[in-house]
Every structure is written in C-alpha cells, then in structure tokens.
C-alpha cells in the first residue's frame, strides 16, 4: 500500500516543528558546557565571569562566549554593576519559553503527525479467538 501524500497543512506544520527544534533557545541547551554554566548559575546565583570560572574548567573567554549564546537565547540575563557584568538565570523567561514551545509543539503535532492506528498485541488477538 502506497503511503498518502502529506497535505499542505501537514507539510507547513512539519516545517514549523523543525524550525522550532532548530531555534536558538533549544540549540543553546544542547551544549554540555553551556548546561554546566547554567548549573553553576542555578546553584551559585548571580555571578560574574570570575566567579563562574572558579567552578568551570574553561577559560574566561570561552565562558563569556557560552554566556553570550545563553543570553541571546533568552535563558540568561546580565546586569552591569560598575565595571563588572553579572549574569543570572532568567527563570521566568526560561519557563515561559519552554511552555510556549510545548504548546506550539502540541498544536503542530496534531496538524502534521496524526496518531498511528492502534496496534493490537498478538496476545490479545489470540485471546479473542479462544473466546
């Protein structure tokens, strides 16, 4: 049996799902070093690069690049205090973005990826025959 051609709506929904999965927000969360920076910020709270460097194996310049990616993605925020820049997790925005992604994914999945037909286990079929 030849599979049916996806509708224009399904193709658009699938393209939106792929774009969402390739967002800067999710890409920022795929790097283990950035996750480690987040872990330190979660445990230690607002920190400057020097304080973060005490907990991380990377050079300050590398930590700075990771913080920029996290800030660009809306996961971390920064504030200047005098000549120092302090970073913290933007918890409210982080959770809000995760919720938006989940809601958008749920809506698009209904358009692009209909549920598979129910598969009945062979054991259930054998039971029905015996009855």
N, C-alpha and C positions, 0 to 999 in steps of 0.2 A: 504494500500500500504506500503510495507516494504521499509524503507529508504536505500539508496545505501551505500555501504561501502566506507569510505573516501580513496582516493588514498594515496600512499606512500608519494607523494609530499605534499598533504594536511596535512597529519599527521606530517611531518617534519616541515612544516610552522607553524602549531599549536603549536608544541613543542617549536619552536623558539620564538613565541609570548609569551608563558607562561614564558620562561626563561627571556625574555626581561622585562616582567612585574614584575619578581622577582629579578630584578637587584638591586645592592647596591644603585645605583643612585635613583631609584624610591622608594625603601624601606626607604631611608634617608628622603624622602619628605613626608612620611606617618605619621610621629610622630608629634603631635601638639607642643610639646616642642621644637623640632628642627626647626619647622616652626617659632616659636616665636623668637628663636635665629637668624634665617635668617632675620626676620622682623627688629629686632634691628640693625643688621649689615647693612641692607639696609637704615635705617633711620639715624643711627649714624655714619656710615662709619667704617673705620678700627678701631678696638678696642682690648684691651687686656681683659683678663678674669675679672679683677677687674671692668673695665668699663661696661662690659656686665652684671655683677652681680648686678649692680645698677639698671638695668632695668628688671631683671628677678627674679622670686620667688625661683629658685633653688639654691642650694649650688654651690660653685665654682667647686667642683669635678664633680657634675652632668653636669654642663655647659661644662666642659672640655671633658667629655665623648661624649656629643652631638656634640661638635666641631670636635672631632676625627672622628665620623661617617660621618659628613658632609665633612670633608677634605678627608677621604678615598674614598668618593663617587665622589670627584672632584667638589664639589659645593663651598667649602670654601678653601682658601689658607692661609698660615701663613708665618710669617717672624719674625726672631729673631732680636731684637734691644737691644743690651746689654744683660741684664738678663731677659728681658721681651719678651714674644711672642705676636705678634699682628695678628689678624685674619681679613679677609675681604672676601666678596663675590667674587668669581672668575666669574664675569659676562660673559665674553667672552666664557669661557669653559662651563658654565651653559647653555647658549643659544645654543651653538653648540651641546651639548649633547641632549638637548630637540629636536632640529631639526633632529639629527641623529635618535633618537627614533621614531619620527613622520614619517620620510621617510621609515625606516625599517618596521614600523607597516603597512604603506600603501601598501608596496610591499608584505608583508606576508599575509595581509588580502585578496589580490587578489588570492593568492595561496590556502589559507585554508578556506576562508569563502566567497564563491560566494554570490552575492546579491540574496536576496529572490525574487521569482517571484512577479511581480507587482500584488498587491491586488486592485481589483476594488471595490469601496464602493457600497453597495447595492443601495444607492440612484441613482448612475449613471446607474446601470443596469435597474432600474425602468424607468428612463428617456428614455433609449434606446428602451424599449418595447413599450412605448407610441408612439414613432415616427414611 
